[in-house]
Structure formats: structure tokens, C-alpha cells
Amino acid sequence: MGKLAGKKDTPKFKMPPECREKMGRVYPTLTEKARNTQLRWEFVADVEDATRLRCADLADAAIAAQ
């Protein structure tokens, strides 16, 4: 008693800080056209997607190594 039942399944590696960061936010400004806001959001989303893929690849490699 006192041990977690899923303790064996917990990863033995530490994820990089970028894997734990929140997604960037894009806030429109009064003088900005809507399309420019959309383009900024798409850029932030692309960066976030790439980061999540790197984190998933790292986690997959760590799990495969166990």
C-alpha cells in the first residue's frame, strides 16, 4: 500500500520544458486587419504543431527504449 498502481507505466525520462508550455495566444488589435490576425494565428499554430510532433517523437522513442 502507498504505491501507485500505475507506477510501472510512468516514463523514466523528463520531457523538455517546451513540451509543457501553453500554446501562444494571438489577440487582434484595433488597427489590424482580420486577415493579418488569422495569419499570425496560423504561424503560432504551425509552431505549436511542430513542437507537439517533436515531443511525441521523444515520448515514443523513450517508451520504445523501455
mmCIF file of the N, C-alpha and C atoms, coordinates in Angstrom:
data_MODEL
# 
_entry.id   MODEL 
# 
loop_
_atom_site.group_PDB 
_atom_site.id 
_atom_site.type_symbol 
_atom_site.label_atom_id 
_atom_site.label_alt_id 
_atom_site.label_comp_id 
_atom_site.label_asym_id 
_atom_site.label_entity_id 
_atom_site.label_seq_id 
_atom_site.pdbx_PDB_ins_code 
_atom_site.Cartn_x 
_atom_site.Cartn_y 
_atom_site.Cartn_z 
_atom_site.occupancy 
_atom_site.B_iso_or_equiv 
_atom_site.pdbx_formal_charge 
_atom_site.auth_seq_id 
_atom_site.auth_comp_id 
_atom_site.auth_asym_id 
_atom_site.auth_atom_id 
_atom_site.pdbx_PDB_model_num 
ATOM 1   N N  . MET A 1 1  ? 0.852  -1.176 0.000   1.00 0.00 ? 1  MET A N  1 
ATOM 2   C CA . MET A 1 1  ? 0.000  0.000  0.000   1.00 0.00 ? 1  MET A CA 1 
ATOM 3   C C  . MET A 1 1  ? 0.896  1.237  0.000   1.00 0.00 ? 1  MET A C  1 
ATOM 4   N N  . GLY A 1 2  ? 0.382  2.313  -0.531  1.00 0.00 ? 2  GLY A N  1 
ATOM 5   C CA . GLY A 1 2  ? 1.159  3.537  -0.599  1.00 0.00 ? 2  GLY A CA 1 
ATOM 6   C C  . GLY A 1 2  ? 1.819  3.750  -1.951  1.00 0.00 ? 2  GLY A C  1 
ATOM 7   N N  . LYS A 1 3  ? 1.883  2.700  -2.775  1.00 0.00 ? 3  LYS A N  1 
ATOM 8   C CA . LYS A 1 3  ? 2.438  2.844  -4.116  1.00 0.00 ? 3  LYS A CA 1 
ATOM 9   C C  . LYS A 1 3  ? 1.299  2.973  -5.119  1.00 0.00 ? 3  LYS A C  1 
ATOM 10  N N  . LEU A 1 4  ? 1.562  3.715  -6.159  1.00 0.00 ? 4  LEU A N  1 
ATOM 11  C CA . LEU A 1 4  ? 0.554  3.869  -7.198  1.00 0.00 ? 4  LEU A CA 1 
ATOM 12  C C  . LEU A 1 4  ? 0.497  2.612  -8.051  1.00 0.00 ? 4  LEU A C  1 
ATOM 13  N N  . ALA A 1 5  ? -0.686 2.227  -8.438  1.00 0.00 ? 5  ALA A N  1 
ATOM 14  C CA . ALA A 1 5  ? -0.841 1.029  -9.256  1.00 0.00 ? 5  ALA A CA 1 
ATOM 15  C C  . ALA A 1 5  ? -0.196 1.206  -10.625 1.00 0.00 ? 5  ALA A C  1 
ATOM 16  N N  . GLY A 1 6  ? -0.205 2.394  -11.161 1.00 0.00 ? 6  GLY A N  1 
ATOM 17  C CA . GLY A 1 6  ? 0.354  2.655  -12.484 1.00 0.00 ? 6  GLY A CA 1 
ATOM 18  C C  . GLY A 1 6  ? 1.807  3.078  -12.456 1.00 0.00 ? 6  GLY A C  1 
ATOM 19  N N  . LYS A 1 7  ? 2.479  2.889  -11.362 1.00 0.00 ? 7  LYS A N  1 
ATOM 20  C CA . LYS A 1 7  ? 3.858  3.348  -11.218 1.00 0.00 ? 7  LYS A CA 1 
ATOM 21  C C  . LYS A 1 7  ? 4.771  2.772  -12.300 1.00 0.00 ? 7  LYS A C  1 
ATOM 22  N N  . LYS A 1 8  ? 4.550  1.535  -12.715 1.00 0.00 ? 8  LYS A N  1 
ATOM 23  C CA . LYS A 1 8  ? 5.397  0.901  -13.725 1.00 0.00 ? 8  LYS A CA 1 
ATOM 24  C C  . LYS A 1 8  ? 5.282  1.599  -15.080 1.00 0.00 ? 8  LYS A C  1 
ATOM 25  N N  . ASP A 1 9  ? 4.142  2.206  -15.341 1.00 0.00 ? 9  ASP A N  1 
ATOM 26  C CA . ASP A 1 9  ? 3.895  2.825  -16.633 1.00 0.00 ? 9  ASP A CA 1 
ATOM 27  C C  . ASP A 1 9  ? 4.390  4.261  -16.729 1.00 0.00 ? 9  ASP A C  1 
ATOM 28  N N  . THR A 1 10 ? 4.843  4.837  -15.634 1.00 0.00 ? 10 THR A N  1 
ATOM 29  C CA . THR A 1 10 ? 5.293  6.221  -15.688 1.00 0.00 ? 10 THR A CA 1 
ATOM 30  C C  . THR A 1 10 ? 6.634  6.292  -16.410 1.00 0.00 ? 10 THR A C  1 
ATOM 31  N N  . PRO A 1 11 ? 6.817  7.277  -17.272 1.00 0.00 ? 11 PRO A N  1 
ATOM 32  C CA . PRO A 1 11 ? 8.075  7.370  -18.022 1.00 0.00 ? 11 PRO A CA 1 
ATOM 33  C C  . PRO A 1 11 ? 9.245  7.679  -17.095 1.00 0.00 ? 11 PRO A C  1 
ATOM 34  N N  . LYS A 1 12 ? 10.416 7.164  -17.469 1.00 0.00 ? 12 LYS A N  1 
ATOM 35  C CA . LYS A 1 12 ? 11.611 7.381  -16.662 1.00 0.00 ? 12 LYS A CA 1 
ATOM 36  C C  . LYS A 1 12 ? 12.454 8.508  -17.244 1.00 0.00 ? 12 LYS A C  1 
ATOM 37  N N  . PHE A 1 13 ? 11.866 9.324  -18.056 1.00 0.00 ? 13 PHE A N  1 
ATOM 38  C CA . PHE A 1 13 ? 12.566 10.455 -18.641 1.00 0.00 ? 13 PHE A CA 1 
ATOM 39  C C  . PHE A 1 13 ? 11.758 11.716 -18.352 1.00 0.00 ? 13 PHE A C  1 
ATOM 40  N N  . LYS A 1 14 ? 12.442 12.834 -18.438 1.00 0.00 ? 14 LYS A N  1 
ATOM 41  C CA . LYS A 1 14 ? 11.781 14.114 -18.192 1.00 0.00 ? 14 LYS A CA 1 
ATOM 42  C C  . LYS A 1 14 ? 11.570 14.823 -19.525 1.00 0.00 ? 14 LYS A C  1 
ATOM 43  N N  . MET A 1 15 ? 10.342 15.231 -19.764 1.00 0.00 ? 15 MET A N  1 
ATOM 44  C CA . MET A 1 15 ? 10.035 15.935 -21.009 1.00 0.00 ? 15 MET A CA 1 
ATOM 45  C C  . MET A 1 15 ? 10.683 17.321 -20.975 1.00 0.00 ? 15 MET A C  1 
ATOM 46  N N  . PRO A 1 16 ? 11.137 17.809 -22.119 1.00 0.00 ? 16 PRO A N  1 
ATOM 47  C CA . PRO A 1 16 ? 11.713 19.154 -22.183 1.00 0.00 ? 16 PRO A CA 1 
ATOM 48  C C  . PRO A 1 16 ? 10.660 20.209 -21.840 1.00 0.00 ? 16 PRO A C  1 
ATOM 49  N N  . PRO A 1 17 ? 11.097 21.351 -21.369 1.00 0.00 ? 17 PRO A N  1 
ATOM 50  C CA . PRO A 1 17 ? 10.144 22.405 -20.984 1.00 0.00 ? 17 PRO A CA 1 
ATOM 51  C C  . PRO A 1 17 ? 9.218  22.826 -22.123 1.00 0.00 ? 17 PRO A C  1 
ATOM 52  N N  . GLU A 1 18 ? 9.699  22.797 -23.372 1.00 0.00 ? 18 GLU A N  1 
ATOM 53  C CA . GLU A 1 18 ? 8.842  23.219 -24.483 1.00 0.00 ? 18 GLU A CA 1 
ATOM 54  C C  . GLU A 1 18 ? 7.638  22.308 -24.645 1.00 0.00 ? 18 GLU A C  1 
ATOM 55  N N  . CYS A 1 19 ? 7.733  21.085 -24.136 1.00 0.00 ? 19 CYS A N  1 
ATOM 56  C CA . CYS A 1 19 ? 6.603  20.155 -24.236 1.00 0.00 ? 19 CYS A CA 1 
ATOM 57  C C  . CYS A 1 19 ? 5.507  20.470 -23.222 1.00 0.00 ? 19 CYS A C  1 
ATOM 58  N N  . ARG A 1 20 ? 5.814  21.291 -22.268 1.00 0.00 ? 20 ARG A N  1 
ATOM 59  C CA . ARG A 1 20 ? 4.848  21.619 -21.219 1.00 0.00 ? 20 ARG A CA 1 
ATOM 60  C C  . ARG A 1 20 ? 4.327  23.046 -21.305 1.00 0.00 ? 20 ARG A C  1 
ATOM 61  N N  . GLU A 1 21 ? 4.830  23.805 -22.266 1.00 0.00 ? 21 GLU A N  1 
ATOM 62  C CA . GLU A 1 21 ? 4.393  25.193 -22.405 1.00 0.00 ? 21 GLU A CA 1 
ATOM 63  C C  . GLU A 1 21 ? 2.991  25.274 -22.999 1.00 0.00 ? 21 GLU A C  1 
ATOM 64  N N  . LYS A 1 22 ? 2.306  26.319 -22.644 1.00 0.00 ? 22 LYS A N  1 
ATOM 65  C CA . LYS A 1 22 ? 0.983  26.562 -23.219 1.00 0.00 ? 22 LYS A CA 1 
ATOM 66  C C  . LYS A 1 22 ? 1.133  27.122 -24.625 1.00 0.00 ? 22 LYS A C  1 
ATOM 67  N N  . MET A 1 23 ? 0.108  26.921 -25.422 1.00 0.00 ? 23 MET A N  1 
ATOM 68  C CA . MET A 1 23 ? 0.109  27.449 -26.787 1.00 0.00 ? 23 MET A CA 1 
ATOM 69  C C  . MET A 1 23 ? 0.065  28.973 -26.733 1.00 0.00 ? 23 MET A C  1 
ATOM 70  N N  . GLY A 1 24 ? 0.804  29.596 -27.659 1.00 0.00 ? 24 GLY A N  1 
ATOM 71  C CA . GLY A 1 24 ? 0.792  31.049 -27.742 1.00 0.00 ? 24 GLY A CA 1 
ATOM 72  C C  . GLY A 1 24 ? -0.585 31.570 -28.110 1.00 0.00 ? 24 GLY A C  1 
ATOM 73  N N  . ARG A 1 25 ? -0.888 32.743 -27.687 1.00 0.00 ? 25 ARG A N  1 
ATOM 74  C CA . ARG A 1 25 ? -2.186 33.358 -27.975 1.00 0.00 ? 25 ARG A CA 1 
ATOM 75  C C  . ARG A 1 25 ? -2.006 34.492 -28.963 1.00 0.00 ? 25 ARG A C  1 
ATOM 76  N N  . VAL A 1 26 ? -2.986 34.654 -29.793 1.00 0.00 ? 26 VAL A N  1 
ATOM 77  C CA . VAL A 1 26 ? -2.983 35.734 -30.775 1.00 0.00 ? 26 VAL A CA 1 
ATOM 78  C C  . VAL A 1 26 ? -4.198 36.613 -30.487 1.00 0.00 ? 26 VAL A C  1 
ATOM 79  N N  . TYR A 1 27 ? -3.931 37.850 -30.154 1.00 0.00 ? 27 TYR A N  1 
ATOM 80  C CA . TYR A 1 27 ? -5.008 38.788 -29.854 1.00 0.00 ? 27 TYR A CA 1 
ATOM 81  C C  . TYR A 1 27 ? -5.063 39.844 -30.957 1.00 0.00 ? 27 TYR A C  1 
ATOM 82  N N  . PRO A 1 28 ? -6.222 40.095 -31.495 1.00 0.00 ? 28 PRO A N  1 
ATOM 83  C CA . PRO A 1 28 ? -6.330 41.128 -32.543 1.00 0.00 ? 28 PRO A CA 1 
ATOM 84  C C  . PRO A 1 28 ? -6.145 42.521 -31.949 1.00 0.00 ? 28 PRO A C  1 
ATOM 85  N N  . THR A 1 29 ? -5.624 43.386 -32.785 1.00 0.00 ? 29 THR A N  1 
ATOM 86  C CA . THR A 1 29 ? -5.510 44.792 -32.374 1.00 0.00 ? 29 THR A CA 1 
ATOM 87  C C  . THR A 1 29 ? -6.549 45.596 -33.148 1.00 0.00 ? 29 THR A C  1 
ATOM 88  N N  . LEU A 1 30 ? -6.834 46.784 -32.688 1.00 0.00 ? 30 LEU A N  1 
ATOM 89  C CA . LEU A 1 30 ? -7.871 47.605 -33.307 1.00 0.00 ? 30 LEU A CA 1 
ATOM 90  C C  . LEU A 1 30 ? -7.518 48.023 -34.728 1.00 0.00 ? 30 LEU A C  1 
ATOM 91  N N  . THR A 1 31 ? -6.236 48.217 -34.983 1.00 0.00 ? 31 THR A N  1 
ATOM 92  C CA . THR A 1 31 ? -5.833 48.713 -36.301 1.00 0.00 ? 31 THR A CA 1 
ATOM 93  C C  . THR A 1 31 ? -5.437 47.602 -37.267 1.00 0.00 ? 31 THR A C  1 
ATOM 94  N N  . GLU A 1 32 ? -5.506 46.368 -36.828 1.00 0.00 ? 32 GLU A N  1 
ATOM 95  C CA . GLU A 1 32 ? -5.072 45.254 -37.655 1.00 0.00 ? 32 GLU A CA 1 
ATOM 96  C C  . GLU A 1 32 ? -6.234 44.655 -38.442 1.00 0.00 ? 32 GLU A C  1 
ATOM 97  N N  . LYS A 1 33 ? -5.970 44.309 -39.673 1.00 0.00 ? 33 LYS A N  1 
ATOM 98  C CA . LYS A 1 33 ? -6.992 43.657 -40.478 1.00 0.00 ? 33 LYS A CA 1 
ATOM 99  C C  . LYS A 1 33 ? -7.178 42.225 -39.983 1.00 0.00 ? 33 LYS A C  1 
ATOM 100 N N  . ALA A 1 34 ? -8.384 41.708 -40.172 1.00 0.00 ? 34 ALA A N  1 
ATOM 101 C CA . ALA A 1 34 ? -8.697 40.361 -39.691 1.00 0.00 ? 34 ALA A CA 1 
ATOM 102 C C  . ALA A 1 34 ? -7.782 39.312 -40.330 1.00 0.00 ? 34 ALA A C  1 
ATOM 103 N N  . ARG A 1 35 ? -7.442 39.503 -41.591 1.00 0.00 ? 35 ARG A N  1 
ATOM 104 C CA . ARG A 1 35 ? -6.583 38.531 -42.272 1.00 0.00 ? 35 ARG A CA 1 
ATOM 105 C C  . ARG A 1 35 ? -5.206 38.468 -41.639 1.00 0.00 ? 35 ARG A C  1 
ATOM 106 N N  . ASN A 1 36 ? -4.684 39.593 -41.189 1.00 0.00 ? 36 ASN A N  1 
ATOM 107 C CA . ASN A 1 36 ? -3.372 39.602 -40.535 1.00 0.00 ? 36 ASN A CA 1 
ATOM 108 C C  . ASN A 1 36 ? -3.419 38.859 -39.204 1.00 0.00 ? 36 ASN A C  1 
ATOM 109 N N  . THR A 1 37 ? -4.504 39.028 -38.477 1.00 0.00 ? 37 THR A N  1 
ATOM 110 C CA . THR A 1 37 ? -4.673 38.279 -37.235 1.00 0.00 ? 37 THR A CA 1 
ATOM 111 C C  . THR A 1 37 ? -4.702 36.784 -37.534 1.00 0.00 ? 37 THR A C  1 
ATOM 112 N N  . GLN A 1 38 ? -5.426 36.399 -38.581 1.00 0.00 ? 38 GLN A N  1 
ATOM 113 C CA . GLN A 1 38 ? -5.509 34.994 -38.972 1.00 0.00 ? 38 GLN A CA 1 
ATOM 114 C C  . GLN A 1 38 ? -4.134 34.442 -39.347 1.00 0.00 ? 38 GLN A C  1 
ATOM 115 N N  . LEU A 1 39 ? -3.350 35.224 -40.081 1.00 0.00 ? 39 LEU A N  1 
ATOM 116 C CA . LEU A 1 39 ? -2.010 34.775 -40.466 1.00 0.00 ? 39 LEU A CA 1 
ATOM 117 C C  . LEU A 1 39 ? -1.113 34.589 -39.247 1.00 0.00 ? 39 LEU A C  1 
ATOM 118 N N  . ARG A 1 40 ? -1.204 35.499 -38.293 1.00 0.00 ? 40 ARG A N  1 
ATOM 119 C CA . ARG A 1 40 ? -0.409 35.346 -37.065 1.00 0.00 ? 40 ARG A CA 1 
ATOM 120 C C  . ARG A 1 40 ? -0.832 34.099 -36.311 1.00 0.00 ? 40 ARG A C  1 
ATOM 121 N N  . TRP A 1 41 ? -2.145 33.832 -36.259 1.00 0.00 ? 41 TRP A N  1 
ATOM 122 C CA . TRP A 1 41 ? -2.633 32.642 -35.573 1.00 0.00 ? 41 TRP A CA 1 
ATOM 123 C C  . TRP A 1 41 ? -2.137 31.381 -36.277 1.00 0.00 ? 41 TRP A C  1 
ATOM 124 N N  . GLU A 1 42 ? -2.149 31.374 -37.605 1.00 0.00 ? 42 GLU A N  1 
ATOM 125 C CA . GLU A 1 42 ? -1.672 30.212 -38.353 1.00 0.00 ? 42 GLU A CA 1 
ATOM 126 C C  . GLU A 1 42 ? -0.194 29.952 -38.086 1.00 0.00 ? 42 GLU A C  1 
ATOM 127 N N  . PHE A 1 43 ? 0.587  31.006 -37.980 1.00 0.00 ? 43 PHE A N  1 
ATOM 128 C CA . PHE A 1 43 ? 2.009  30.850 -37.668 1.00 0.00 ? 43 PHE A CA 1 
ATOM 129 C C  . PHE A 1 43 ? 2.184  30.233 -36.289 1.00 0.00 ? 43 PHE A C  1 
ATOM 130 N N  . VAL A 1 44 ? 1.473  30.733 -35.298 1.00 0.00 ? 44 VAL A N  1 
ATOM 131 C CA . VAL A 1 44 ? 1.557  30.193 -33.944 1.00 0.00 ? 44 VAL A CA 1 
ATOM 132 C C  . VAL A 1 44 ? 1.110  28.732 -33.930 1.00 0.00 ? 44 VAL A C  1 
ATOM 133 N N  . ALA A 1 45 ? 0.052  28.408 -34.653 1.00 0.00 ? 45 ALA A N  1 
ATOM 134 C CA . ALA A 1 45 ? -0.442 27.027 -34.702 1.00 0.00 ? 45 ALA A CA 1 
ATOM 135 C C  . ALA A 1 45 ? 0.584  26.110 -35.368 1.00 0.00 ? 45 ALA A C  1 
ATOM 136 N N  . ASP A 1 46 ? 1.259  26.561 -36.420 1.00 0.00 ? 46 ASP A N  1 
ATOM 137 C CA . ASP A 1 46 ? 2.280  25.747 -37.080 1.00 0.00 ? 46 ASP A CA 1 
ATOM 138 C C  . ASP A 1 46 ? 3.453  25.455 -36.143 1.00 0.00 ? 46 ASP A C  1 
ATOM 139 N N  . VAL A 1 47 ? 3.884  26.463 -35.409 1.00 0.00 ? 47 VAL A N  1 
ATOM 140 C CA . VAL A 1 47 ? 4.971  26.269 -34.446 1.00 0.00 ? 47 VAL A CA 1 
ATOM 141 C C  . VAL A 1 47 ? 4.532  25.283 -33.361 1.00 0.00 ? 47 VAL A C  1 
ATOM 142 N N  . GLU A 1 48 ? 3.321  25.417 -32.897 1.00 0.00 ? 48 GLU A N  1 
ATOM 143 C CA . GLU A 1 48 ? 2.801  24.522 -31.863 1.00 0.00 ? 48 GLU A CA 1 
ATOM 144 C C  . GLU A 1 48 ? 2.710  23.087 -32.380 1.00 0.00 ? 48 GLU A C  1 
ATOM 145 N N  . ASP A 1 49 ? 2.246  22.908 -33.604 1.00 0.00 ? 49 ASP A N  1 
ATOM 146 C CA . ASP A 1 49 ? 2.166  21.565 -34.188 1.00 0.00 ? 49 ASP A CA 1 
ATOM 147 C C  . ASP A 1 49 ? 3.546  20.916 -34.266 1.00 0.00 ? 49 ASP A C  1 
ATOM 148 N N  . ALA A 1 50 ? 4.542  21.676 -34.709 1.00 0.00 ? 50 ALA A N  1 
ATOM 149 C CA . ALA A 1 50 ? 5.900  21.140 -34.819 1.00 0.00 ? 50 ALA A CA 1 
ATOM 150 C C  . ALA A 1 50 ? 6.448  20.760 -33.450 1.00 0.00 ? 50 ALA A C  1 
ATOM 151 N N  . THR A 1 51 ? 6.175  21.576 -32.445 1.00 0.00 ? 51 THR A N  1 
ATOM 152 C CA . THR A 1 51 ? 6.629  21.273 -31.092 1.00 0.00 ? 51 THR A CA 1 
ATOM 153 C C  . THR A 1 51 ? 5.978  19.999 -30.579 1.00 0.00 ? 51 THR A C  1 
ATOM 154 N N  . ARG A 1 52 ? 4.682  19.858 -30.786 1.00 0.00 ? 52 ARG A N  1 
ATOM 155 C CA . ARG A 1 52 ? 3.972  18.658 -30.326 1.00 0.00 ? 52 ARG A CA 1 
ATOM 156 C C  . ARG A 1 52 ? 4.482  17.404 -31.025 1.00 0.00 ? 52 ARG A C  1 
ATOM 157 N N  . LEU A 1 53 ? 4.816  17.508 -32.303 1.00 0.00 ? 53 LEU A N  1 
ATOM 158 C CA . LEU A 1 53 ? 5.373  16.352 -33.012 1.00 0.00 ? 53 LEU A CA 1 
ATOM 159 C C  . LEU A 1 53 ? 6.726  15.949 -32.437 1.00 0.00 ? 53 LEU A C  1 
ATOM 160 N N  . ARG A 1 54 ? 7.578  16.946 -32.128 1.00 0.00 ? 54 ARG A N  1 
ATOM 161 C CA . ARG A 1 54 ? 8.876  16.630 -31.518 1.00 0.00 ? 54 ARG A CA 1 
ATOM 162 C C  . ARG A 1 54 ? 8.691  15.967 -30.161 1.00 0.00 ? 54 ARG A C  1 
ATOM 163 N N  . CYS A 1 55 ? 7.755  16.460 -29.382 1.00 0.00 ? 55 CYS A N  1 
ATOM 164 C CA . CYS A 1 55 ? 7.504  15.891 -28.060 1.00 0.00 ? 55 CYS A CA 1 
ATOM 165 C C  . CYS A 1 55 ? 6.953  14.466 -28.175 1.00 0.00 ? 55 CYS A C  1 
ATOM 166 N N  . ALA A 1 56 ? 6.068  14.245 -29.130 1.00 0.00 ? 56 ALA A N  1 
ATOM 167 C CA . ALA A 1 56 ? 5.512  12.905 -29.330 1.00 0.00 ? 56 ALA A CA 1 
ATOM 168 C C  . ALA A 1 56 ? 6.601  11.941 -29.785 1.00 0.00 ? 56 ALA A C  1 
ATOM 169 N N  . ASP A 1 57 ? 7.485  12.377 -30.685 1.00 0.00 ? 57 ASP A N  1 
ATOM 170 C CA . ASP A 1 57 ? 8.584  11.526 -31.133 1.00 0.00 ? 57 ASP A CA 1 
ATOM 171 C C  . ASP A 1 57 ? 9.510  11.181 -29.973 1.00 0.00 ? 57 ASP A C  1 
ATOM 172 N N  . LEU A 1 58 ? 9.783  12.144 -29.122 1.00 0.00 ? 58 LEU A N  1 
ATOM 173 C CA . LEU A 1 58 ? 10.621 11.901 -27.960 1.00 0.00 ? 58 LEU A CA 1 
ATOM 174 C C  . LEU A 1 58 ? 9.971  10.887 -27.023 1.00 0.00 ? 58 LEU A C  1 
ATOM 175 N N  . ALA A 1 59 ? 8.694  11.060 -26.772 1.00 0.00 ? 59 ALA A N  1 
ATOM 176 C CA . ALA A 1 59 ? 7.981  10.137 -25.880 1.00 0.00 ? 59 ALA A CA 1 
ATOM 177 C C  . ALA A 1 59 ? 7.920  8.734  -26.491 1.00 0.00 ? 59 ALA A C  1 
ATOM 178 N N  . ASP A 1 60 ? 7.674  8.651  -27.792 1.00 0.00 ? 60 ASP A N  1 
ATOM 179 C CA . ASP A 1 60 ? 7.630  7.336  -28.454 1.00 0.00 ? 60 ASP A CA 1 
ATOM 180 C C  . ASP A 1 60 ? 8.974  6.631  -28.362 1.00 0.00 ? 60 ASP A C  1 
ATOM 181 N N  . ALA A 1 61 ? 10.057 7.381  -28.571 1.00 0.00 ? 61 ALA A N  1 
ATOM 182 C CA . ALA A 1 61 ? 11.396 6.796  -28.502 1.00 0.00 ? 61 ALA A CA 1 
ATOM 183 C C  . ALA A 1 61 ? 11.707 6.320  -27.087 1.00 0.00 ? 61 ALA A C  1 
ATOM 184 N N  . ALA A 1 62 ? 11.301 7.091  -26.090 1.00 0.00 ? 62 ALA A N  1 
ATOM 185 C CA . ALA A 1 62 ? 11.561 6.711  -24.713 1.00 0.00 ? 62 ALA A CA 1 
ATOM 186 C C  . ALA A 1 62 ? 10.766 5.468  -24.326 1.00 0.00 ? 62 ALA A C  1 
ATOM 187 N N  . ILE A 1 63 ? 9.526  5.385  -24.800 1.00 0.00 ? 63 ILE A N  1 
ATOM 188 C CA . ILE A 1 63 ? 8.704  4.227  -24.487 1.00 0.00 ? 63 ILE A CA 1 
ATOM 189 C C  . ILE A 1 63 ? 9.258  2.987  -25.184 1.00 0.00 ? 63 ILE A C  1 
ATOM 190 N N  . ALA A 1 64 ? 9.719  3.148  -26.423 1.00 0.00 ? 64 ALA A N  1 
ATOM 191 C CA . ALA A 1 64 ? 10.276 2.014  -27.167 1.00 0.00 ? 64 ALA A CA 1 
ATOM 192 C C  . ALA A 1 64 ? 11.570 1.515  -26.530 1.00 0.00 ? 64 ALA A C  1 
ATOM 193 N N  . ALA A 1 65 ? 12.304 2.411  -25.886 1.00 0.00 ? 65 ALA A N  1 
ATOM 194 C CA . ALA A 1 65 ? 13.573 2.035  -25.268 1.00 0.00 ? 65 ALA A CA 1 
ATOM 195 C C  . ALA A 1 65 ? 13.377 1.277  -23.948 1.00 0.00 ? 65 ALA A C  1 
ATOM 196 N N  . GLN A 1 66 ? 12.191 1.320  -23.399 1.00 0.00 ? 66 GLN A N  1 
ATOM 197 C CA . GLN A 1 66 ? 11.948 0.647  -22.110 1.00 0.00 ? 66 GLN A CA 1 
ATOM 198 C C  . GLN A 1 66 ? 11.858 -0.831 -22.259 1.00 0.00 ? 66 GLN A C  1 
# 
